[in-house]
């Protein structure tokens, strides 16, 4: 049917606007998860994960944690243990010397824009 406000909904000249809905169970699960994320309990639980994610990110950036030098589970495990010890030393040094925590990373494009 012709619609008097078609220009507000779609740019198509011939086709009508289509709405696709996923399964109801999936929608309900997402809605429930989003509601749970607004609680203090969820944020307290998530803060632990955020700390772990930051540690893994630091290991990837500073110590090359994505790749191992040797093959085999035992050697890989040894490298990961030594990497964790190195990260502990790096963090202890930063704490003892009073090095401030880094600010949130800004992209190269953003840095160019501000220059």
C-alpha positions, 0 to 999 in steps of 0.5 A, spaced: 500 500 500 502 507 498 504 510 505 504 518 505 511 517 510 515 512 506 521 517 505 522 517 513 522 509 513 526 507 507 530 510 501 527 504 496 522 506 491 519 500 489 520 495 496 517 496 502 521 496 509 522 489 512 523 487 519 526 481 521 525 478 528 530 472 531 527 467 535 523 469 541 528 464 546 534 468 543 531 475 544 529 473 551 536 471 553 539 477 550 534 481 554 535 478 560 542 478 560 542 486 559 538 487 565 543 483 569 548 487 567 545 493 570 546 490 577 551 491 582 553 484 583 554 483 575 559 489 575 563 486 581 563 479 578 565 483 571 571 487 575 575 481 576 574 479 569 576 486 567 583 485 571 584 479 568 583 481 561 588 487 562 593 482 564 593 478 558 593 484 554 599 487 557 602 480 556 600 480 549 603 487 548 609 487 552 611 480 552 609 477 545 604 472 549 601 470 542 607 466 540 611 461 543 619 460 541 618 452 542 614 447 541 610 442 546 606 443 552 611 443 557 616 448 554 610 453 552 607 452 559 614 454 562 614 460 557 608 462 560 610 462 567 616 466 565 612 471 562 607 471 568 613 472 572 616 478 568 609 481 568 609 481 576 616 484 576 614 490 571 608 491 575 612 491 581 617 496 578 612 501 576 609 501 583 615 502 587 617 507 582 611 511 582 610 510 575 603 512 573 598 508 570 597 509 562 591 512 560 586 509 555 590 508 548 588 513 543 588 511 535 593 514 530 587 517 527 585 521 533 592 523 535 593 526 528 586 530 528 588 533 535 595 535 532 
